[in-house]
Amino acid sequence: MWYVYIVECSDGTLYTGITTDVNKRIETHNKGKGAKYSKTRLPVVLRASFDGFDKSTAAKEEYRIKKLTRKEKINLINGN
C-alpha cells in the first residue's frame, strides 16, 4: 500500500510526497536525507496522510495535490 503525505516545513511551506511507510519517510526527511526541497527546511512535521493507493495512483494524487494552491492544500489537510 502506498501513501500520499503532506508535511509542513520549518519555513511554513507545504511539501507533498508518496511513500510506503509514512513514519520512516518523515524520519528520513528530518535526517536531511529526504527530498532536496525539504533538506534546507528542517524539521518537517506531518500534517496529513492518505492511504489505500497503488504506486501509480499515489503518484497521480501527489501530482494533483502539488498543483493545488496553499489554501486548497490547507483545506485538504483540515478535511474540507
Rosetta blueprint (number, residue, H / E / L):
1 M L
2 W E
3 Y E
4 V E
5 Y E
6 I E
7 V E
8 E E
9 C L
10 S L
11 D L
12 G L
13 T L
14 L E
15 Y E
16 T E
17 G E
18 I E
19 T E
20 T L
21 D L
22 V H
23 N H
24 K H
25 R H
26 I H
27 E H
28 T H
29 H H
30 N H
31 K L
32 G L
33 K L
34 G L
35 A L
36 K H
37 Y H
38 S H
39 K H
40 T L
41 R L
42 L L
43 P L
44 V L
45 V E
46 L E
47 R E
48 A E
49 S E
50 F E
51 D E
52 G E
53 F E
54 D L
55 K H
56 S H
57 T H
58 A H
59 A H
60 K H
61 E H
62 E H
63 Y H
64 R H
65 I H
66 K H
67 K L
68 L L
69 T L
70 R H
71 K H
72 E H
73 K H
74 I H
75 N H
76 L H
77 I H
78 N L
79 G L
80 N L
